[in-house]
Amino acid sequence: MGTTQPTALVTGASAGIGATFARRLARDGYRLILVARRRDRLEELARELGGAEVLAADLTRNDELKLVEERILAEPNLELVVNNAGFCVAGRFYKLPVEANVRMHQLHVMATMRLAHAALRAMTARGKGGLINVSSVAGFGQTPGSVSYCATKAWMNSFTEGLYLELRSAGSAVKVQALCPGFTYSEFH
């Protein structure tokens, strides 16, 4: 017999804001699907929380991103997706390897868009749910040494606001928001 317990999927759950979201959602009674690159850390967090589904995936890789999209679409009780996975490539844009910037754009823009699409397809069909895109106050301006990071977070803010307006105009009960924290200490990618 299936559970009716609400389910939340959190990306970037192995540390920082994502792990904090997971701990709070577990306390609030959600069944969790934890997504991050480092399986060992996800399994450690799942044990700490008394159990959670672990899905190790690098969201900058299309094949692994597709697995997370499919998992979202297959979850009948999905009520919340937290797009939290992210990292910053610090330094002068023109001096950094372009590949590092491409990976950051793939994660902040393409993975956010694709996971939001999967989540909203499922949630709008059921008429309930929520999506949180973890952005940054960096999305409201520019800082030398963080040009691409600020740009991807500005995109995320604009994208989330557009989704909010679109859902509201459709009369949907599904909620979306961008969380824009200030500087937080996290691990380097």
Secondary structure, DSSP 4 states (H G I P E B T S, - for coil): ------EEEEESTTSHHHHHHHHHHHHTT-EEEEEES-HHHHHHHHHHTT--EEEE--TTSHHHHHHHHHHHHH-TTEEEEEE-------S-GGGS-HHHHHHHHIIIIIIHHHHHHHHHHHHHHHT--EEEEE--GGGGS--TT-HHHHHHHHHHHHHHHHHHHHHHHTT---EEEEE----------
